[in-house]
Amino acid sequence: MPSKMALVDYSKCRPEECAGGVCAAAQACSRKLLKQEADYDVPMPDPSLCRGCGDCVRACSQKAVKIVQV
């Protein structure tokens, strides 16, 4: 059965453009699967737990997050 997961395009990700350097996509993830080690760091997804809901995609103003089939 195909599943979906969030994928971050690091060439587009600019957390310095998010409020206070806190990634809006990471904040939007209800399961907290996009994590930042510190403010202004790029978020790292946890693909093994992502269900591909798309909340992070809608929250990212840089369009750096997308949902892919795996």
C-alpha positions in Angstrom: 0.0 0.0 0.0 1.6 3.3 -1.0 2.0 5.9 1.7 2.7 9.6 1.8 5.2 11.7 3.7 6.5 15.2 3.9 9.7 16.1 2.1 11.6 19.3 2.7 13.4 21.0 -0.2 16.4 22.5 1.6 17.2 24.7 -1.3 13.9 26.6 -0.7 13.8 26.4 3.1 14.7 29.7 4.7 13.7 29.6 8.4 15.1 33.0 8.9 12.0 34.3 7.0 9.7 32.6 9.5 8.6 34.5 12.6 11.5 34.4 15.1 13.3 31.8 13.0 10.7 29.2 14.1 9.6 27.1 11.1 5.9 27.6 10.4 5.6 24.2 8.9 7.1 22.5 12.0 4.6 24.5 14.2 1.7 23.4 12.0 2.5 19.6 12.3 0.0 18.3 14.8 2.2 15.2 15.3 5.4 17.4 15.7 7.3 15.3 13.1 9.2 18.3 11.6 11.7 19.3 14.2 14.2 22.1 14.5 17.2 21.7 16.7 17.3 25.4 17.3 15.6 28.6 16.0 16.8 29.5 12.5 17.8 25.8 11.8 16.1 24.0 8.9 13.5 21.5 10.1 14.2 17.7 9.8 11.2 15.4 9.1 10.6 12.0 10.6 9.5 10.1 7.6 8.8 6.9 9.4 5.9 8.5 11.4 4.6 11.1 8.8 1.1 10.3 7.6 1.2 12.9 4.8 -1.7 15.1 6.0 -0.3 18.2 4.3 -0.6 20.7 7.3 3.1 21.5 7.0 2.7 22.1 3.2 -0.1 24.6 3.7 1.9 26.4 6.5 5.2 26.8 4.6 5.3 30.3 3.0 8.4 29.4 0.9 6.8 26.3 -0.6 9.7 24.2 0.7 7.6 21.3 1.9 5.7 18.9 -0.3 4.0 15.6 0.1 5.4 12.7 -1.9 4.3 9.1 -2.4 6.7 6.5 -1.0 
